[in-house]
Amino acid sequence: MEQKSTRGSFSSSIGFIMAAAGSAVGLGNIWRFPYLAAKDGGGVFILCYIVLALTFGFALLTTEIAIGRKTAQSPLTAYGVLHKNWGFLGVLACLVPTLILPYYCSIGGWVFKYLFDFLTGAGLDSAADGFFTSFITSDGGPVLWMLLFFAATAFVVYSGVNKGIEKYNKILMPILVVLVVGIAFFSLTLSNTDEQGVTRTGLQGLSVYLIPDFTGMTLSKFLTVVLDAMGQMFFSISVSMGIMVAYGSYATKDTNLMRSINQIEIFDTAVALLAGMMIIPAVFTFAGTEGMSAGPGLMFVSLPKIFAAMGGVGNVIGAIFFLMTAFAAVTSAVSVMEAITSSLMDAFHISRRRAATFVSLYAVVGGIIVCLGYNLFYFEAVLPNGTVGQILDILDYLSNNCFMPLIALLTCILIGWIVKPQVIIDEVTQGCNKFSRQGLYVAMMKFIAPVLLFVLLLQSVGVLSWLGL
């Protein structure tokens, strides 16, 4: 407890929940979830995601938070405390946020740029063809906005656990929820008649989003949907990147972990579903099903066109949307930076200010390199999964497609078979708290999750494609 008081801790359960939810609710929910849902048959993807979140995600989230609280250590050192021969897993867990931070700040800078444009009344200019490409390939603009985004992130981390992470998440998360709900319901009221005289409405878009479409669904395609949903779940609930271990280490012993985990699950899943409800009905109304196939460009290319099609109110809605996205991006970036900062504090026994300074220098240099990856350092690399990418895409591929499934698989082996699930069960049930879904937890960690993770890892590195599956 002396170690913990030096590191800091959340002052209340609600502070812990808001911080963990702030990490989970980020660009993964608002940017990635909607375009995957559109790509994978709407309700089919949503059904798979919800089932996986309540089983697979629940097991990993519980494990990481419990490891953090039990060891009172950050990801870099926690696994070594849990088992002396498994310290290498902590190195891998700390490597993921180290890879993510530079490119997440770059994308956060894009969000800040669009927010500024919409707030100053120039947002509808972003609907012009080539606007996004012109911006990210420019010399100074992306770097400037990345630095502004990182400054907001670093300010919170430098302020500490109570006065920074907990305080600002308590402010930003309720505002974010109100904005998400407001825009989501506004999207349902939209109606548009195109040049061919076809009228589409937001409610029709909602049915496309929510109702499962099994047309042409083969076993291979369904497996792709399941694996997409599983990959999204990693990104969405912030598992296998050290964040939940770090936040768990700040949770007090009287925190009811199971109740908190249930609330984080509900919060994250609800915001992800609402994000799709914000975006997909609006895109369908103004661009039909073709507009929903924009993929990763949905937020920065397609949505500005939708806001422009709304007329004068589009600039206001666009400003609210990117304000909400900026809040979500900052709270998640804070958790990524905190995972690295706390690791340096625990491993090298240095102050928060010194650790955060080291991380800041790395993030700024790394962020600049990522920004310049679209001009000065531009190249094209074919990744094992068949996609072509630049520096940002390579970092994203390594962290999300390679290391995160590997870390989750190794965590299942460690907890399921080496130290045994009872270690986590004992931590969760401290203070006579109940462990709901305990049987499911044991089954997931020992048998089901390792198999699914092994398949996901094979798919992520391109082995399944090579085998023709």
N, C-alpha and C positions, 0 to 999 in steps of 0.2 A: 504493500500500500504506500510505502514511502516513495518507491520508484514511480508509482502512478500519480502521486500528488505533484511530483516534480514535472512529469510530462503534461499534466493537466487532465481534466475529465469533464464530461458533460454534466451540467448541474441538475438535469432532470431527464426523465424518460422521454418527454416530449421533445427535448432538445436533441437527444440521440436519434429519435425517429425522424425529425425534420432534417437533420444532417444526412442520415442514411438515405432518406427519400430524395433529398436534394441531389445526392450523388447519382441515384438511380434514374431520376427524371432529368434527362439531358437531351443532347442532340440525337442520341440513340432512339428515344421515343418520338421526338418531334420531326426528325429528318428521315431516319432509317425505317422506322416501323411502317409509316404510311406507304412508302413506295414498295416495300416488300409485300405488304398486304395487297396492293394493287396488282403486283406481278404474280402472286401466288393464289389467285382465285378468291380474294376477299375473305369471306367467312371461313373457308377451308384453313387459311393461314391463321386466322384469329382463333379458331377452335384448337388447332395444334398448339398455338402459343399459350393459351390459357391452361391447357392440360399439362404442358411441360413446365410452366411457371409454378403450378400448384404441386408438382411432384419433384421434378429435376431441379428447378430453380430453388424451391423450398429447401431441399437437402443441402445444396451448396451454400446458400445464404446462411442457413443455420450453422453449418460447419465453420464457415469463416468468421462469423461474428463470435461464436463460442470460443474458437481458438484465440482470437484477439483478447477477449475478456479474461480467459483462463490464464494466458501467459503475460498479460499486460505489456505486450510487446508489439512492435510494428511488423509488417510482413517479412522484412529482411532477416529478423532474428527470431520471430515467433516459432517457426517450424523447427529450428534447432533446439529451442527450449522444450518443445513437445517431444522430440526424439533426436538424440544427439547425432544420429547418422543421416538425418534428413534436412540439414541446414541448407543443402543445395536447392531445395524447393523454395526456400525463402528468397534466394538469389534470383530464381526464375520469376517468382511472384513480384519482386521489386523491379525486374527488368521490363515488365509489361507497361506500368505507368511511365517508366522512363522513355519508352518508345512512343507512347501515346501523347504525352504532354506537348511536344513541339508541334505536331500536326493538329492537335485539338485546338491549340491557341491560334493556329493559322485559320482554321475554319471559324473559330469564334470571332476572329478579326473580320471575316467576310460578313458575319451576322451584324457586327457593329457598324460596318460600312452601309449595309442596307438599311439598318435602323436609322442612321444619321440622314440618309437620303429621304426616307419617308417622313421623318420628323421635320425636315426642312422643306417639305412640299415637292421634292424632286424625285420621289420614289417611283413614280410612273415611268420615268425615263429608263428605269432598269428593265422595263418590258421590251426595250428595243432589241432586235436580233444582234447577237454578238456582244451585248453589254457585259455579261458575266465573264466571258473569255477575255475581253479587252481589259477588264479590271484585274483578273488574277495574273495576267501576263505582263502587266505594267511593272515598272521598276520599283517605285517607292511606295505606292498606295497600299499594297497588301502588307508590307513590312510595318508601315505606320499603324494601320488598324490592328495588326497582330500585337504590337507593343502596347497599344491602349487596352486591348482586351486582357493581356497578361498583367498589366498594372492593376486592373480591377481584381484579378484573381490573386495576385501576390499580396495585395493589401489585406485581404481577408485572412490568408494563411499567416502572414506576419503578426496579425492581431492575436493569434492563439486560438485555443479550443473554445473557451467560454466567450471571450470578447470578440472573437472573429467568426469561426465556423458556426458555432451554435447561434450566436446573436443574429447574424445575417441570414441564415437559413430560416430562422423563425419569422423574419420580415419578408423575405423574398418568396418563400414557398406558398403562403396563403395568397399573395398577389398573383403568382403564377397560376394557381388553380382557378381563381376567379376569371382571369383572362382566357384560359383554355376553355372553360365552360361557356363563357360569353361568345367567343368566336365559333365554337362548335355548334351552338344553337343558332347563331346567325347564319351559318352555312346551310342549315336546313331550310331557311326561308327563301333561299335564292331561286330565281327562275330566269331562263334565258331562251330566246328563240333565235336560231342561227340563220344563215343566209338561205338555207334550203327550206326554211319554214318549220324546222323541227324544234319543238319546245322540250327542254329538259329542266328538271327541278332538283333541288338539293335532296328532297325526300327520295327521289328515284336513285340519286347517287348513294344515299344511305343504304338502300336495299342492295345495291351492287357491292357495297362495302361489307355488309353484315351477313347476307345470305350466302351460304356455301354454294359454290359453282363447281360441280364435279364433271362438267362436260369435258370429254376427252381426257379425263384423269386416269393415267396409267399408274402401275405400281412404281415405276421409276420416277414419274413426275411427283407422285405423292411423297416418295422418299426425299426428293429435293425440297418439297415444301416443309417437311418435318425438319430437315437439316437447316434450312433457312430460319425456321422458327427457333431452333435451338441456338444457332449462332446469334440471332437477335437477342435472345434471352441473356446471353453472356454480357453483351454490350449494354442491355437495358437495365439489368439489376446489379451491375457492377461487380460480378463475381469473377474470380480467377485473375484479378488485376491488383490484389493486395489492399484495395480500398476498404472493404468490409472488415478485414483483419485489423487495419489501423483504427477504424471507427469503433469496432468492438473493444479495442484496448482502452478506449476512453469511456466505455460504459461502466457505470458503478455496479457493485455486486448486488444491490437491491433492485436493479432493473429487471423486470419480467421479460426475459428474452423472447419467449414464445409469443407473448402478446405483441411485443414490438415487431417481431419478424412478420407476423400476420398483417399488421398494419402497414408495414413497408411494402409487402406483396400487393395488398389491395390498392395502396396509393399509386405504386408504379404501374400496375396493370390498368387501372382506371385512366391515368393520364395518357398512357400509350393508346388506349382505345379512343379516348377523346381527341388525341392528336390526329388519328385517322379520320375521325368524324369532322374535324376542322377542315382537313385538306381534301380528302377524296370527294365528298359531295360537291365542293366548290369547283374542283377541277373537272368533274363529270358534267356539271351544269354548263360550263363555258367551253369545254374542249372535248366532251364525250369520252368514250373508252380509250380513244387514241391518246388523249392527253394524259391518261393515267399510266402510260408506258414510258414516262420520261426517266424513270430510274433515279439515280442519285441527284440528277439535275432538277428534280421536282421542286425543291424549295427555292433554289436560286435562279432558275430559268422559267419554269412553268408558272409558279405562283405569282410572280410579278406581272405576267401577262394576264392572269386571272384578275388581279387587283385593278389592272388598267381597264379590263373589260367591264368592271363594275361602275365605271364612271367616277364622279367626284368623291363618292364615299370610299372608293377603293384605296385612296391614299391614307385615309384615316384607319381603315381596317388593316392595311399593310403595316402602318406604324405600330398598331396594337399587337399584331402578330409578331413582328420582329422584336418588339420590346419583351414579349413573353419568351421568345426564343433566346434572347440575350440573357434573361434571368436564368433560364434552364442551363444554358451553356456555361455561365459563370459558376453556378453551384456545383456542376459536375467537374469543371476544371479545377476548382478548389480541392475537391476530393482526390483528384489525380495528383496534384502537386503535394497535398498533405501526405499521401502514401509514401512518396519519396522523401519528403522532409522528415517525417517521423522515423523513417528507416535510418537516415543519417544520424539523427539524434540518439537513437538507441544503440546503433552499432559503434559509433565513435564517441559517444558521451559528450556531445557538444550542445550548445544552446540552440533554441529554436531560431533565433535571429541569424546565427552563423549558418545553420543548416539551410534555412530558407534562402540565404544569400547565394550559397553554392548552387542550389536548384534554380534560382533566378538567372544566374549567369548561363547555366546550361540551357535553360528554356529559351532565353533570348537568342543565343547563338544558333541553337537547333531550329527555332522558329524562323529565323532569317533564312537559313539554308532551305527549309521547306518552302517558304514563300518564293525564293529564287529558283525553285525547282520547276517553275512554269516559264522561266525566261532564261536567265544566265546559266543555270545548271540543268536546262531541259534535256531530257533523253527519254526514250521509250524502252521499257523492259517488259518482256513477256513473262508473266508469273505462272507458277505451276498449275493454277486453276484455270488458265487459259485467257485471263484478262491482260490488258496492256496498261501499264501504269508508270507514274513518275515517282519522285521521292516520297510524296505523301502516301501514294497508293502502296508503295513497298512497306513503309512503316505500319500502315493499317493492316496489310496482309500478314506481316510477321507477328504483330501483336494479337490480332483477332482470329486469324485462321490457323496459326501454328502454335504460339505459346499458350494462349488461353485454353484451348482444348487439352493440350499436354499437361498444363498445371492442374486442371480439373481432374484429369485421369489419375495423375500421381497423387492428388489429394484423396481421391476415393480409395486408392491402394493403401495409403498411409492410415487413414481413419478406418476403413473397412476391414483391413487385414493385419496391420502392424500394431497400432496402439488400441484398436477396437472402438466401435461406436459408443461403448459405454462411457468413454472419456467425455464425449460431447454431451451425452445424455445427462451425466452427472452435473455438468456445468449449467445446462439449461434448467434442470430441476432444482437448482439451489434455492433455498428459502421455501421449500415445499411447493414450488411452482409446477404446474402440469406441463407435460410434453405431449401436446396433441400430435397426431400422426406419427407417433414414435415407431410403430411397426413399419410404416411406409418409409420412414427415414432409414432404418436399418437395411431394408430391402434395396432401396435406391443406392446407398453408399457401397454395399457389398456386391450387388449383382447387376441391377438394371443400368445404373448410370455408367459404370465402366464400359459396358458393351456399347451403349449409345455413343459415348465419348470416343471410343476407339473407331467406330464407323465415321463419326464426324471428323476425326483427325485424318482418316484416310481420304475422305471427300475433300477436306480443306487443302491437302497437299497434292491433290490431283490424281491419287492412286485409283479411285473409283472410276474416274473418267478414262484413265489409261486402260482399265479393264473392260471398258465399255458398259459400265453400270450407271 
